[in-house]
Amino acid sequence: MRDFFLTHEDRAFRAEVRTFMSRELAPKVNLIERDQDFSAQLALVRVLGQAGYLKLMFPDLYRGALPKPGLTHAVIVSEEAAYLNYAFETTIATALSCAYPIHRFARESLRERYLLPILEGRSLGSVCMTEPSVGSDSAGMETRIRFDEEAGEWVVSGVKRYISNASKANVYIVWGVTDPDLPPQKGLTAVLIPAHAKGLTFPRLYDFVGRRGSIVGEVAMDEVRVPGENLLGEVNGGFNIMLSAFNFERVILGGSGLGVARAAFDIACQHAQSRVSFGQKLGQKQLIWDMIAQMSWKIDAAELLTHRAAKMYDSGIGGKDLMREASQAKLVATETAVFCADRTVQILGGDGVTRQYGKAEQLYRDARTLPIVGGTSEMCKYLIASREMPSLRLNL
Ligand SMILES: Cc1cc2nc3c(=O)[nH]c(=O)nc-3n(C[C@H](O)[C@H](O)[C@H](O)COP(=O)(O)OP(=O)(O)OC[C@H]3O[C@@H](n4cnc5c(N)ncnc54)[C@H](O)[C@@H]3O)c2cc1C
């Protein structure tokens, strides 16, 4: 049985979101993928916000029909969006990854200014951790954040790269070193930078193999000044904010992986049941059965792990207690997306690698970024193993 962890209410919500996505997103996927029309995405984000789907993670702000909205429902939205178009799903998932720390760690005045516009789909957010010389190894961050006592302002200098929604977001959460003398996990701070801040520029946008239509670029900060109140959490408390943001992001990425995997699997099953080869349906060949069976159980495993992590979060489990489960969900769902997209291309043969015959080739390209973003598969494995062997220090 699919959806085993979901309640009757969760399933009804999924049906509602699926209808919503086929009405609103499905007609726009060509504009996003082929024409790379970002204004089409912005219009969709607005519709999604108006429907209340961006507030699911924030029960105090949510005003929709669900009595207990939560991460489970946000994952459902991600899965259904990614099923139709992964690029669009990354635009909203990134905005939510920015909204989440603002909701939890920002001063009230900033929440009012920046949070509601994101959750109502009127603006976008972005999170900036990765740098040219630092990706997985965030300890080596070179961005510097210092406090100018006289002006009462934070001053930020550095370059971030591979930043989703760069140049399109209205607000950026930036992590940097405030105290280089402390161990890296203790000397990081996060601040909010509005898009109009002087000294904030976007020198380059990247062209990726997949996720076409999403915007990913460089964010450069040259002595950018923001008011003291733009601090998130505490000074030198940035690492813990990063940890909790990663838990949230990884469970959402479980939903993204599931959406892409399911989209590929449906194409494979449909093709295997209709294409005739050597006088029989392709799906009657045992080698094809093997591929279908493997995709099937991998998707179910990914779904169970993702829904378990989301339900754990919704029951109040977080921080280090969710790290293993969130990492497992992200690891298995994103690797499953790559596996399913690859096997689907194989089952389709020439049609699988041709733009003229459907979407398999797009899913193949889209899937490949999934095990890289939000903590690579290797990093997720380290985190999982470190929780299983608590007596050993994580040795990267
Ligand atoms: C499309 C896209 C969107 C992104 N969006 C954002 C964003 O919005 N915000 C943001 O901050 N970042 C973003 N990123 C960056 C992403 O998080 C990083 O690419 C990722 O963390 C990996 O860092 P890296 O690319 O520097 O690779 P590296 O850290 O250099 O790693 C390269 C490879 O080596 C492996 N590796 C590294 N260390 C070890 C080790 N100790 N043992 C074994 N293997 C190891 C990694 O797993 C990886 O396979 C995005 C990236 C992409 C591609």
The ligand as an ORCA input file, in Angstrom:
! r2SCAN-3c Opt
* xyz 0 1
  C      21.349     23.477     -8.799
  C      22.014     23.828     -7.500
  C      21.368     24.666     -6.589
  C      21.983     25.006     -5.377
  N      21.372     25.885     -4.515
  C      22.029     26.290     -3.387
  C      21.472     27.308     -2.529
  O      20.362     27.794     -2.765
  N      22.190     27.709     -1.444
  C      23.415     27.187     -1.144
  O      24.012     27.597     -0.159
  N      23.983     26.225     -1.939
  C      23.303     25.768     -3.043
  N      23.863     24.818     -3.863
  C      25.184     24.279     -3.539
  C      25.135     22.853     -3.032
  O      24.603     22.821     -1.742
  C      26.586     22.346     -3.117
  O      26.875     22.158     -4.488
  C      26.805     21.073     -2.328
  O      26.708     21.330     -0.955
  C      28.159     20.445     -2.641
  O      29.188     21.384     -2.521
  P      30.245     21.550     -3.719
  O      29.506     21.690     -4.999
  O      31.173     22.644     -3.338
  O      31.010     20.185     -3.787
  P      32.209     19.688     -2.773
  O      31.869     19.970     -1.362
  O      33.483     20.217     -3.296
  O      32.145     18.138     -3.035
  C      32.474     17.533     -4.279
  C      32.237     16.035     -4.153
  O      33.115     15.504     -3.165
  C      32.357     14.829     -2.172
  N      33.022     15.026     -0.886
  C      33.328     16.189     -0.276
  N      33.931     15.939      0.909
  C      33.998     14.598      1.057
  C      34.461     13.714      2.065
  N      34.981     14.171      3.211
  N      34.366     12.375      1.848
  C      33.817     11.893      0.717
  N      33.341     12.669     -0.276
  C      33.418     14.008     -0.100
  C      30.972     15.466     -2.213
  O      29.981     14.604     -1.665
  C      30.818     15.689     -3.702
  O      30.405     14.490     -4.304
  C      23.261     24.458     -5.075
  C      23.882     23.597     -5.976
  C      23.282     23.281     -7.170
  C      23.997     22.356     -8.116
*
